[in-house]
Amino acid sequence: MGRVEAGGSGPIHTRAEDAPDPPKPPLVLTPALACDPDTDQDILWHIAREVPELRRWLPANPRATPELLETVSQLGGPGVAHSLGLLLDYLDARQP
């Protein structure tokens, strides 16, 4: 177990296995992250609401929900209409 130094601000860890994990690096929002099916839904929603320049990439994510895509459509942004149009054309072409 770590010890607290007198007058110190926190524990001093004497063994590596006692030390806390380092913090995760800051998440960099990129087109690849917006398209990645492993990206958490909370992050996709953050992109939809707060990052208009990346909204165009969300329709390319296979895990984008209809609600997310509706929000992207309503909020708009650079290239959004085009990317949604491509998605709809693709889905229409798959119809028997």
Secondary structure as GFF3:
##gff-version 3
##sequence-region A 1 96
A	DSSP	beta_strand	3	4	.	.	.	ID=ss1
A	DSSP	beta_strand	11	12	.	.	.	ID=ss2
A	DSSP	three_ten_helix	16	18	.	.	.	ID=ss3
A	DSSP	alpha_helix	31	35	.	.	.	ID=ss4
A	DSSP	alpha_helix	41	50	.	.	.	ID=ss5
A	DSSP	three_ten_helix	52	60	.	.	.	ID=ss6
A	DSSP	alpha_helix	66	75	.	.	.	ID=ss7
A	DSSP	alpha_helix	80	94	.	.	.	ID=ss8
###
